[in-house]
Amino acid sequence: MPRRRALCGGVMSGSVLAKSTSPSKGSLGRRARFALPVVVFLLVSFSLVSPLASAQSAGSSDFIARAQSAIAGIGYRAEIRRTSHGIPHVLAADLGSAGFGQGWAYAEDRLCDLADQVVKVRGERSRWLGAGAQDEHLASDLGYLTLGLVEKARRALPSISRDARALLEGYAAGYNRYLAEVGPGGVRGWCAGQPWIGPVTAVDLLAYQQDLAIVSSGRVVLPSVAVARPPGDGQEALRVPAAAVSDALRSAPSAVGGASALGSNGWALGGLLSSSGRGALLANPHFPWQGELQLWESHLTVPGTLDVYGAGIGGLPGVQIGFTEQVAWTHTVAPGPRFTFAQLQLTPGRPTGYRVGDRVLDMRSQVVVVQVKQADGRVEPVRRTMWSGEHGPIVDLSSIDAGYGWTTTGAIEFRDANADNSGLLDFWLGMARTRNVAEVAARHVEHGTPWLNTLASDRSGTSWYGNAARTPNLTPEAMRAWSSSPIGLLDGGDPKQDWRVEPGAVAAGLLPASRWPRLTRADYVFNANNSPWAANPRSPLRGYPQQLGQERLALPARARLNALLLEEPGPTGRFTLDALVSAVLADESLGARSLLEPVRGLCRAHAGSAEAGWRDAGKACAVLDGWDGRFRVDSRGAVLWRELLTAVLAEHPDALNAAGPLLSSPFDPRDPVRTPGAPRPDPGVVGRAIDSAQRNVEAAGFPLDVPLGAVQHSVKGGRELPVPGAPDALGAVNVVERVPAPATTLEPVARGSGELTSDGYRVNTGTSFLLAVQFTDRGPRAKGLLTFSQSIDPRSPHFADQQALFARGEVRECLFTWAQIQADPQLRTTVVRGT
């Protein structure tokens, strides 16, 4: 029997919105409650009879067409059904109204995060906040105005699909309608009452989506764009510190040795490894817990058109990680560059002219005007002339190396693979409409991704991995130059080092789809931000371009633990839904799994001896002997182990990834999951580390056996909330850690350090959304968790409720069917409408 779905539920009234409570559970099965966004049904009170629901659930195209036709003249209408933990299920008759409902719901929960970003991409932070400390706001505004995202969005808006535009315009209208209802003073969260809060347009949202596309590229060069000026230029230098330029570059998710807040684990299981015999998925993105990149959970239903559940980023309608009736998918940050630098050879006496082969070109100048609030409240314009080469803006990287500055003989041009990427919304809308992984692959060929791997599984039991991240298509000459330069610097005067144009690419100069690494399997594919070659170690990928990741390369510790867990499905030989959840929430780490017993052995042999570090190790060894080897909030010994292993890694950074003081056998590409291996920790190295760890814990004021949850926490609303998990460097799957700047947000970031202090470990990034999906004969079943919770409003019951679940190692059911949603005891229904 087909499962029933509602088109819209609730009570319509003459006001902007009407709220209703759910009917008693006893009424389920005899009637369904609807509030159809169609004029002919406005007299309906609480319910319509089930035959109409059956016609709708059967996908009657005539019914949908009539509903959409009727709504066209009366604006947007959507039903927002909030279930436990504040998850909004948006139900509407067309995509525009679905976007309206989602925009409204997001504004209720997180308006501040998006309002702030719209001001940022418009280049208006200085207008409201002044130039900022060390000209940080002025530099941001100059950078964004030079990139011209708003103007690019204005030109691109007519070119996106009609459906994507309807969703986008509806989202902006819903956001604006909510803001009009509550006013800036009624906004919930950290920005309440700020003068810069205002309505947004579809162009603003598309500009911000382009900003999301350049997270791993254009964003990281904004300070170096802002400070670039030709020699002898009379413009006053910005006060941007040199460290801001280099730190921004290191923040790129693809940067080697960088400090990015972004990472992920992703598994896609085929029918051979799923207990249902159909596909399954584990999504575990590691994203910031503050700011614009916080994920937000929702469910959108447009009968006959769209039904997708998952999480995404505010301002980008739809779902970016999630599932439908047929397909589930997730993403991980892909290794490799999304941009290049090119050294331009300037013509003598002309610091804005340069040569490319036999051609002599002039840089393009652009006068950028930033309105800057002064100390007395007046707003005055600041004008700067910014410069660009043929492919992108000129940057000043002299803070990294004096040779990378703008001199009389040379300048550096930046080129971005995502510079004109306005297709994010069409890509994810297309993903939500796929019926199998073959169609998922086709969507990637059509759009690519900005900086992401994709892992997908479908109802038939097939899994798929692909790296379709937009990547420069380098010629052999360019590849040699890129590989030999610390910053991937090309020779801009050599036409042979220009990006190569080939058919089959989503944009000129990018790698064509034929050269992407892709793999389809009936058992599994996975990625943990590692090189594509080991997406399934039983079937290594080869022959893809080097900049996407090296082949036959040792897996980082976290990726190795992912691969080991995939080889341990349990007694049945297949993963259940709960087993997928436990892969993350068991709070294991490769370091402890491999080395805890050998270190205990060293304790028995050396504790109390005169050897360096071991004399006073008895207490620490006793704590490690009683530790459960996990990073749960009640685990005693986890803090001491973290300090011990951190001390080893400070002295030997590759100790978990290569033979050395901890592992005796080297990496073998024929066995990438279990090598390097043969744990044999060096007593001298471990002794010094134990001594250091013991001193650190005691100096911070904690007992050696302090529970992890008493030390590791996030700060929300002035409260310290315990957090399980461990840093990436320890080889943990459930990653939690701290970065100085989790995003570009203006949201105040709680002070503290990722290092152990008297304040403990402060966490602001890591496991953010945990989703496990399994397809069954009766449809998809899913469990999930939004670790930092749904709302940024400290007064909301959903401000920290899911973080309490996270601390206990618990998840919740993801409610997908009409029956599940209707049966939820916390169901609250709101009908919203507008134009």
Secondary structure as GFF3:
##gff-version 3
##sequence-region A 1 835
A	DSSP	beta_strand	17	21	.	.	.	ID=ss1
A	DSSP	three_ten_helix	25	27	.	.	.	ID=ss2
A	DSSP	three_ten_helix	39	41	.	.	.	ID=ss3
A	DSSP	alpha_helix	50	57	.	.	.	ID=ss4
A	DSSP	alpha_helix	61	71	.	.	.	ID=ss5
A	DSSP	beta_strand	76	83	.	.	.	ID=ss6
A	DSSP	three_ten_helix	84	86	.	.	.	ID=ss7
A	DSSP	beta_strand	87	91	.	.	.	ID=ss8
A	DSSP	alpha_helix	95	122	.	.	.	ID=ss9
A	DSSP	alpha_helix	125	129	.	.	.	ID=ss10
A	DSSP	three_ten_helix	133	135	.	.	.	ID=ss11
A	DSSP	alpha_helix	136	147	.	.	.	ID=ss12
A	DSSP	alpha_helix	149	156	.	.	.	ID=ss13
A	DSSP	three_ten_helix	157	159	.	.	.	ID=ss14
A	DSSP	alpha_helix	162	186	.	.	.	ID=ss15
A	DSSP	alpha_helix	202	213	.	.	.	ID=ss16
A	DSSP	three_ten_helix	218	221	.	.	.	ID=ss17
A	DSSP	alpha_helix	222	226	.	.	.	ID=ss18
A	DSSP	alpha_helix	242	250	.	.	.	ID=ss19
A	DSSP	beta_strand	263	269	.	.	.	ID=ss20
A	DSSP	beta_strand	280	288	.	.	.	ID=ss21
A	DSSP	beta_strand	295	302	.	.	.	ID=ss22
A	DSSP	beta_strand	306	313	.	.	.	ID=ss23
A	DSSP	beta_strand	321	323	.	.	.	ID=ss24
A	DSSP	beta_strand	327	333	.	.	.	ID=ss25
A	DSSP	beta_strand	339	347	.	.	.	ID=ss26
A	DSSP	beta_strand	350	356	.	.	.	ID=ss27
A	DSSP	beta_strand	359	362	.	.	.	ID=ss28
A	DSSP	beta_strand	364	373	.	.	.	ID=ss29
A	DSSP	beta_strand	379	388	.	.	.	ID=ss30
A	DSSP	beta_strand	394	395	.	.	.	ID=ss31
A	DSSP	three_ten_helix	402	404	.	.	.	ID=ss32
A	DSSP	beta_strand	410	416	.	.	.	ID=ss33
A	DSSP	alpha_helix	424	431	.	.	.	ID=ss34
A	DSSP	alpha_helix	437	447	.	.	.	ID=ss35
A	DSSP	beta_strand	452	458	.	.	.	ID=ss36
A	DSSP	beta_strand	463	467	.	.	.	ID=ss37
A	DSSP	alpha_helix	476	484	.	.	.	ID=ss38
A	DSSP	beta_strand	489	491	.	.	.	ID=ss39
A	DSSP	three_ten_helix	495	497	.	.	.	ID=ss40
A	DSSP	three_ten_helix	513	515	.	.	.	ID=ss41
A	DSSP	beta_strand	518	521	.	.	.	ID=ss42
A	DSSP	beta_strand	524	527	.	.	.	ID=ss43
A	DSSP	three_ten_helix	532	534	.	.	.	ID=ss44
A	DSSP	three_ten_helix	546	548	.	.	.	ID=ss45
A	DSSP	alpha_helix	557	566	.	.	.	ID=ss46
A	DSSP	alpha_helix	577	585	.	.	.	ID=ss47
A	DSSP	alpha_helix	590	606	.	.	.	ID=ss48
A	DSSP	alpha_helix	618	626	.	.	.	ID=ss49
A	DSSP	alpha_helix	638	651	.	.	.	ID=ss50
A	DSSP	beta_strand	663	665	.	.	.	ID=ss51
A	DSSP	beta_strand	677	679	.	.	.	ID=ss52
A	DSSP	alpha_helix	683	699	.	.	.	ID=ss53
A	DSSP	three_ten_helix	708	710	.	.	.	ID=ss54
A	DSSP	beta_strand	712	716	.	.	.	ID=ss55
A	DSSP	beta_strand	719	722	.	.	.	ID=ss56
A	DSSP	three_ten_helix	728	730	.	.	.	ID=ss57
A	DSSP	beta_strand	736	737	.	.	.	ID=ss58
A	DSSP	beta_strand	761	762	.	.	.	ID=ss59
A	DSSP	beta_strand	765	767	.	.	.	ID=ss60
A	DSSP	beta_strand	769	776	.	.	.	ID=ss61
A	DSSP	beta_strand	779	786	.	.	.	ID=ss62
A	DSSP	alpha_helix	801	808	.	.	.	ID=ss63
A	DSSP	beta_strand	812	813	.	.	.	ID=ss64
A	DSSP	alpha_helix	818	823	.	.	.	ID=ss65
A	DSSP	beta_strand	828	834	.	.	.	ID=ss66
###
